[in-house]
Structures are given as structure tokens and as C-alpha cells.
């Protein structure tokens, strides 16, 4: 299939001068993108409503409801993939949560290797570990 792809002049010129195989590069990127999307869809096939015990800034309790899949836990922290394909970290000890923009990098320091590998597998991401050798 022929598809037209726009590249800014500087990028196109450099790719051409370095003889980058744009077709192969685009094919590989799309293959990886769709693989990750398919794994996320499979992970979310078991998504359920989850009620989180939270506190506002004044310490008043409230419940937060999400629909998602629990990926892993570490201490008071629970890691969810939400139905909207966002990655939520819930801290039961503090009654708080936050959304992680880039789970591949942002969670690396929060989880031990096995839990990190499990979370990345559920997102369709191949984890990278520093071997320190």
C-alpha cells in the first residue's frame, strides 16, 4: 500500500542523506505500536470498577472510582491500567493517587525488578534493565 508521509524538510533531508530506510522504520514502529495496543486491550479485557479510599488536601476522606485492571502491588502502592489507558498509582497509606505519564521510565525506581517486568508486560512494553557489569 502506498501512503504519503509528511516530514519536515530538515528531517527528510537528513534521512535521505543518511539513506535511512523509512519504509522499514515506519513498518517496525507501527508493528511495535499495534503490539502494545493489542496487549493493553487484552489486559483491559478484565477491567473492573475499583473504589479507592482517598483524602482531600484537608484530610477529609472520599472515595474515588476507576474502571481498570490491577497490574501489580508494592507495599502501599497499587498500579492500575485504567479503562482510558492511563496508568494510575494508588498509595493506600497516604490516601492519594497520581497518573504516570510514562510508565516505562517513571515506574522504574518505584518497583523491584519482577514487579516492574510484570507491569511492563501487561502494557506490552519490553522492559530494559541496567546490567551493571
C-alpha positions, 0 to 999 in steps of 0.5 A: 500500500502506498501512503504519503508521509509528511516530514519536515524538510530538515528531517527528510533531508537528513534521512535521505542523506543518511539513506535511512530506510523509512519504509522499514522504520515506519513498518517496525514502529507501527508493528511495535505500536499495534503490539502494545495496543493489542496487549493493553486491550487484552489486559483491559479485557478484565477491567473492573470498577475499583473504589479507592479510599482517598483524602482531600488536601484537608484530610477529609476522606472520599472515595474515588472510582476507576474502571481498570485492571490491577497490574501489580502491588508494592507495599502501599502502592497499587498500579492500575491500567485504567479503562482510558489507558492511563496508568494510575498509582494508588498509595493506600497509606497516604490516601492519594493517587497520581497518573504516570505519564510514562510508565516505562521510565517513571515506574522504574525506581518505584518497583523491584525488578519482577514487579516492574517486568510484570507491569511492563508486560501487561502494557506490552512494553519490553522492559530494559534493565541496567546490567551493571557489569 
